[in-house]
């Protein structure tokens, strides 16, 4: 009984490990292909200029404050 459980566990972990190895290799291959055929558009907007972030620090700060306020108003007094 224990031997069957160990066998199933080892087979399952081996399958997951093999899938992750295939996933990593395919991502490395895709990155190489993109660098080769589209060299200017990976880290830039295509024209060589770096892309600007669309969210500013004030926007992120406002979102965090709104979330904190919502949580404090709606979940105060409830158990964790």
N, C-alpha and C positions, 0 to 999 in steps of 0.2 A: 504494500500500500504506500509506504513512504518512498520506495524506489520509483513507483509510478509518478508520484507527485514531483519528485526531483527531476525526473526525465521531462515531464511536461514543462517545468520551470526553466530548465536548461534550454530546451527547444524554443520556448517562447522568447527567452532573453536573446538567444542567438538570432532569431528572426528579426527582432527589434534592432539589435546591433548591426546586422547586415543592412537593414533598411536605412539606418542612420548613416552608415558608411556610403551607401549609394547616394543618399541625399546630399552629403557633403561633397562628394566627387562631382555630382551633377551641378552643384552651385559653383564649384571652382571652374568647371568647364564653361558654364554659362558666363561667368565673369570674364574669362579669357576671350570668349567669342565677342562679348560686348566691347571689351577694350580694343579688340582687333578691328571690328567693323564699324564701331561708333566711338572713336577715341575722344571726341570733343564734348560728348554729351553726358558723361557719367557724373562728374562732380560739378559741372557747370551747366549753364543754360543753353549750351550749344554754340554760343558765340565766344567762348573763352572766359567770360566773366562769371565769377562765383555767384550762385543763387542766393538771394536774400531770404532770410527767414520770414515767413508770413505772420508769425505770431511774435508780438513784442513782449517785453518783460511786464509792462503794465497790464496787458491783456491776461497773461498768465496769473498775475497777482490778483486781478479782479475775479477771475474764475475760482481761484482758491478761496478767496474771501467769501464769495457767494455760496460755495459748497459748504464751507465751515458754518456760515450763518444758517443755512438750510438744515444741516445736521443738528445744530444746537437748538433750533426752534422746534423741530419735529420729533426729535428722539431724546430730548432731555427727560430724565427721570426713569427711563426704561432700563432694564437690566442689560448687562453686556453679553 
